[in-house]
Amino acid sequence: MNPPMKANEIVSVLARMLCIDIALIASVIGNIPKANLAAWLRGKKDNLRIDSVLRLLQLVGLEVNDRGVGLNENRVHFWRIKDGPFTRNAYDPIRALSKLLASGAITRVELPKRGWISRRRKLMFLVRGIERSNLRLVIEVDKSVFKDAHINPEMIPGTLWRESDDRNRHPHYKYSDHVIPTNAVKWEMLLSHDLAPHEFDQIFEIHEPKLQWNDVALLAREYGVTPDNVHHMILERFHPNRTGHTGAPGGDERPGTMPVDRALQAIAVVPFRRTASG
């Protein structure tokens, strides 16, 4: 049995897919000498305080609670895979962290009428949690036109294709190669890594609102509704019932989390099993 991944290994893998380096991490976290951070990432656990490690986990998108370590479910995560013509093992980080995506549904999203070369070079995949998980992840793959992308349930054990779940089927779209369409506005949001959770769900569910904000602005102007009115109505409707994530009922481990034992209280080891290739 492979040993559990340590916190520094998880941070290193996620930092690679987030395209952030040591200097940026140190500047964002603050008060961490780059030498100490580099040493900790190499496995010298005594070089950082526990609170600094917790902030590192948060920086790369992880949240820690009494049921495990998982991706923060209150945001959309963006990972990037670079698979050039001579790149080897480009997908190892995805496989290594596959347990974070357990019980997730995968699909590729495509902008209609995009050119063949563009379709071969850059691909966008969505992974959304099902069952008790609210995971939302975008995986951007930049690759050689001569290679195929390998974001699929075989590469990420424990996941399934989106259309394998009947709840995700769309009555007016013929599925082909596990791809769903999106519009130009949403595609730009994906490329700019600027996507709210409800916008992610709109893409994943192939459900776009009938009106755009420009339409609403014209209507508001016609009836004398001001931005202050809209602001008040939004807060009045949504703010009173807004609650934080409380986790799944009971004490069971949730899909998409890594179990946490007492050792995690010292953030020395995160009990997350590598796959055979990890």
C-alpha positions in Angstrom: 0.0 0.0 0.0 1.3 3.4 -0.9 2.0 5.9 1.9 -0.4 8.8 2.4 0.4 12.0 0.6 1.8 14.7 2.8 0.5 18.2 3.0 3.6 19.6 1.2 3.1 17.1 -1.7 -0.6 18.1 -2.1 0.3 21.8 -2.1 3.1 21.2 -4.7 0.8 19.3 -7.0 -2.0 21.9 -6.8 0.4 24.8 -7.2 1.7 23.2 -10.4 -1.9 23.0 -11.9 -2.7 26.5 -10.7 0.5 27.8 -12.3 1.8 29.6 -9.2 5.4 29.6 -8.0 7.1 29.8 -4.7 7.6 33.5 -4.9 3.9 34.2 -5.5 2.9 31.8 -2.8 5.2 33.5 -0.2 4.0 36.9 -1.2 0.3 36.0 -1.0 0.6 34.2 2.3 2.9 36.8 3.8 5.6 36.6 6.5 7.0 33.3 5.0 10.6 33.4 3.9 10.9 31.8 0.4 13.7 29.6 1.7 11.5 28.2 4.5 8.7 27.6 2.0 11.0 25.9 -0.5 12.4 23.7 2.3 8.9 22.8 3.5 7.8 21.9 0.0 10.8 19.6 -0.2 9.5 17.8 2.9 11.1 19.5 5.9 7.9 19.9 7.8 9.4 21.9 10.7 10.1 24.9 8.5 6.5 26.3 8.7 4.1 26.9 11.5 0.7 25.1 11.5 -1.2 28.3 10.7 1.0 29.0 7.7 0.3 25.5 6.4 -3.4 25.9 6.8 -3.2 29.2 4.8 -1.3 27.4 2.1 -4.0 24.7 1.9 -6.6 27.5 1.6 -4.5 29.3 -1.1 -4.5 26.2 -3.4 -8.3 25.8 -2.9 -8.6 23.3 -0.1 -10.7 23.4 3.0 -10.2 21.4 6.2 -12.9 20.2 8.5 -13.5 17.3 10.9 -14.5 15.0 8.0 -11.6 15.5 5.7 -9.7 17.7 3.3 -11.5 18.7 0.1 -11.8 21.4 -2.5 -13.7 24.5 -1.3 -17.3 24.1 -2.5 -18.1 27.8 -2.4 -16.1 28.6 -5.5 -15.2 27.4 -9.0 -11.7 25.9 -9.2 -9.5 26.2 -12.3 -6.7 23.7 -13.0 -4.4 23.7 -16.0 -2.6 20.9 -17.7 0.1 21.6 -20.2 0.9 18.6 -22.5 3.4 19.7 -25.2 4.7 17.5 -27.9 7.6 16.3 -25.8 5.9 16.4 -22.4 5.7 13.2 -20.4 3.4 12.4 -17.5 1.4 15.6 -17.9 -1.7 14.0 -16.3 0.0 12.6 -13.2 -1.2 15.5 -11.0 -4.8 14.8 -11.9 -4.5 11.1 -11.2 -2.6 11.7 -7.9 -5.4 13.9 -6.6 -8.3 11.8 -8.1 -9.8 11.2 -4.7 -10.6 14.9 -4.4 -12.8 14.4 -7.5 -14.5 11.2 -6.3 -18.1 10.9 -7.4 -17.7 13.8 -9.8 -19.3 13.9 -13.3 -17.0 14.9 -16.2 -17.8 16.6 -19.5 -16.0 18.6 -22.2 -17.5 22.0 -23.1 -17.1 23.4 -26.5 -17.8 26.6 -28.4 -19.7 25.8 -31.6 -17.9 26.7 -34.9 -14.4 26.8 -33.3 -11.7 25.9 -35.7 -10.1 22.5 -35.9 -6.7 23.5 -34.8 -8.1 25.5 -31.8 -10.2 22.5 -30.8 -7.1 20.3 -30.8 -4.9 22.8 -28.9 -7.1 24.0 -26.1 -9.8 21.9 -24.4 -12.0 22.8 -21.5 -13.4 20.1 -19.1 -15.9 20.5 -16.3 -16.1 18.3 -13.2 -19.1 18.7 -11.0 -19.8 16.8 -7.8 -22.9 14.7 -7.5 -24.5 13.0 -4.5 -23.4 15.1 -1.5 -20.7 17.0 -3.2 -20.9 20.6 -4.6 -17.5 20.4 -6.3 -17.1 22.7 -9.3 -13.8 22.3 -11.3 -12.7 23.6 -14.7 -9.7 21.7 -16.2 -8.0 23.6 -19.0 -5.9 21.4 -21.2 -3.3 23.1 -23.5 -1.7 20.4 -25.6 0.0 19.4 -28.9 -2.4 19.0 -31.8 -1.0 15.6 -32.3 -2.0 14.4 -28.8 -5.3 13.4 -27.3 -6.6 14.8 -24.0 -6.9 12.3 -21.2 -9.5 13.8 -18.8 -11.9 10.9 -18.4 -13.1 8.4 -15.8 -10.2 6.0 -16.6 -7.7 8.7 -15.7 -9.7 9.9 -12.7 -11.0 6.8 -10.9 -14.2 7.3 -9.0 -15.7 9.7 -11.6 -18.2 9.2 -14.4 -19.2 10.9 -17.6 -21.8 13.6 -17.2 -24.4 11.9 -19.4 -24.1 8.7 -17.5 -26.4 10.3 -14.9 -29.9 10.7 -16.4 -30.5 13.8 -14.3 -27.9 15.6 -16.5 -29.4 14.7 -19.8 -30.8 17.5 -21.9 -33.8 16.7 -24.1 -32.8 18.9 -27.0 -29.1 18.0 -27.4 -27.6 15.0 -29.1 -24.5 14.0 -27.1 -21.3 13.2 -29.0 -18.0 12.3 -27.5 -19.0 13.6 -24.1 -19.2 17.2 -25.2 -21.7 19.9 -24.4 -22.1 23.3 -26.0 -21.8 26.8 -24.6 -22.0 30.3 -25.9 -19.3 32.9 -26.5 -19.9 34.8 -23.3 -19.5 31.7 -21.1 -16.5 30.6 -23.2 -14.8 33.9 -22.4 -15.5 33.4 -18.8 -13.9 30.0 -18.9 -10.8 31.3 -20.6 -10.5 34.3 -18.2 -11.0 32.0 -15.2 -13.9 34.3 -14.1 -16.9 32.1 -13.4 -19.4 32.1 -10.5 -20.8 28.8 -9.2 -24.2 29.5 -10.7 -22.7 30.3 -14.1 -20.7 27.0 -13.9 -24.0 25.2 -13.3 -25.7 27.0 -16.2 -23.0 25.6 -18.5 -23.0 22.1 -17.0 -26.8 21.9 -17.2 -27.0 23.5 -20.6 -29.5 26.0 -19.1 -29.0 29.6 -20.1 -31.2 32.4 -18.8 -33.6 33.9 -21.3 -32.6 37.5 -20.6 -29.2 39.2 -20.5 -28.3 42.1 -18.2 -28.7 44.6 -21.0 -32.4 43.5 -21.4 -33.0 43.9 -17.6 -31.3 47.4 -17.7 -33.7 48.5 -20.4 -36.7 47.2 -18.5 -35.5 48.8 -15.2 -35.0 52.2 -17.0 -38.5 52.0 -18.5 -40.1 51.5 -15.0 -37.8 53.8 -13.1 -36.1 51.1 -11.2 -32.7 52.3 -9.9 -29.5 50.3 -9.2 -30.2 51.0 -5.5 -33.6 49.4 -5.8 -32.1 46.3 -7.4 -29.4 46.1 -4.8 -32.0 46.3 -2.0 -34.2 43.6 -3.6 -31.3 41.2 -4.0 -30.2 41.6 -0.4 -33.8 41.3 0.8 -34.4 38.1 -1.0 -31.1 36.3 -0.6 -29.1 37.6 2.4 -31.5 36.5 5.2 -31.3 32.9 4.2 -27.6 32.8 3.2 -25.7 30.2 5.3 -22.2 28.8 5.1 -21.4 25.3 4.1 -22.2 23.0 7.0 -21.1 19.7 5.5 -22.9 16.5 5.1 -25.2 15.2 7.9 -23.7 12.7 10.2 -20.0 11.8 10.6 -19.5 9.9 7.3 -16.7 10.9 4.9 -18.1 12.8 2.0 -17.4 12.1 -1.6 -14.5 14.3 -2.9 -12.8 14.5 0.5 -9.6 13.0 1.9 -10.1 11.5 5.4 -8.4 13.3 8.2 -7.0 11.6 11.2 -5.5 13.2 14.3 -2.2 13.7 12.6 -3.8 16.3 10.4 -4.3 18.5 13.5 -0.5 19.0 13.2 -0.8 19.1 9.4 2.0 16.7 9.2 0.3 14.2 6.9 -2.9 14.2 5.0 -4.2 10.6 4.8 -4.8 10.7 1.0 -3.7 7.5 -0.8 -1.8 7.8 -4.1 -2.9 5.7 -7.0 -0.7 3.0 -8.3 1.0 5.4 -10.7 1.3 8.2 -8.1 
